[in-house]
Amino acid sequence: MEKYYHICRQHQGKVARITERNGRVHVGRITRVTNSKVFIAPVTSGGPRGGFGYGYWGGYGYGAAYGIGLGLITGVALAGLFFF
């Protein structure tokens, strides 16, 4: 749990893909990290100006942030590693 706490703190403000033990995947911008949770704002296509998603006019926007228990996390990958 401490490993993912430090990874999430280090990359706060960046877009990441977080995988839980049960296989559920969350993609979003890390907005806040506490001792027990990481909060992410999910990525939504279109963004505030419209558009069709990553690589197209308008890019991505973010939804409301929600928390994920650090004890549930099995993996964290930064956006640059999986958006290409």
C-alpha positions in Angstrom: 0.0 0.0 0.0 2.9 2.4 0.8 4.4 1.8 -2.6 1.2 3.0 -4.4 0.8 5.9 -2.0 4.3 7.2 -3.0 3.7 6.5 -6.7 0.4 8.4 -6.7 1.8 11.3 -4.7 4.7 11.6 -7.1 2.3 11.7 -10.1 -0.5 13.9 -8.6 -2.0 16.0 -11.4 -1.1 13.6 -14.1 -3.4 11.1 -16.0 -2.9 7.5 -15.0 -4.5 4.1 -15.3 -5.1 2.4 -12.0 -5.9 -1.3 -11.7 -7.7 -2.8 -8.7 -7.2 -6.3 -7.4 -10.6 -7.4 -8.8 -9.5 -6.3 -12.3 -11.5 -3.0 -12.5 -9.6 -0.3 -14.3 -9.9 3.5 -13.6 -8.4 6.1 -16.0 -8.2 9.7 -14.9 -6.2 12.6 -13.5 -4.9 12.0 -10.0 -6.3 15.0 -8.0 -5.6 14.1 -4.4 -3.8 11.4 -2.3 -4.5 10.6 1.3 -3.0 7.8 3.6 -5.8 5.5 2.5 -7.2 6.7 -0.8 -6.2 8.1 -4.2 -8.8 10.4 -5.8 -9.0 10.6 -9.6 -11.1 12.6 -12.0 -12.2 10.2 -14.8 -11.2 11.0 -18.4 -14.1 11.8 -20.7 -13.8 12.3 -24.4 -14.6 15.6 -26.0 -13.4 17.9 -23.2 -14.8 21.4 -22.6 -14.6 22.4 -26.2 -16.1 19.3 -27.8 -14.2 16.9 -30.0 -13.8 13.2 -30.5 -11.2 12.1 -27.9 -7.5 11.8 -27.6 -5.6 12.9 -30.7 -8.6 14.7 -32.2 -9.8 18.2 -32.0 -10.9 19.0 -28.4 -9.0 16.2 -26.6 -10.1 15.0 -23.2 -12.0 16.5 -20.3 -12.4 15.3 -16.7 -15.4 14.2 -14.7 -16.0 14.5 -10.9 -13.2 13.0 -8.8 -13.8 9.9 -6.7 -11.7 7.9 -4.3 -10.1 4.4 -4.7 -8.7 2.6 -1.6 -4.9 2.3 -1.8 -5.2 -1.3 -0.5 -7.2 -2.3 -3.6 -4.6 -1.1 -6.1 -2.5 -3.6 -8.0 -1.0 -1.3 -10.6 -0.5 2.3 -11.7 0.5 3.3 -15.2 1.0 6.9 -16.5 -1.0 8.1 -19.5 2.1 8.3 -21.8 2.6 4.6 -21.4 -0.8 3.5 -22.7 -2.2 6.3 -24.9 0.1 5.5 -27.9 
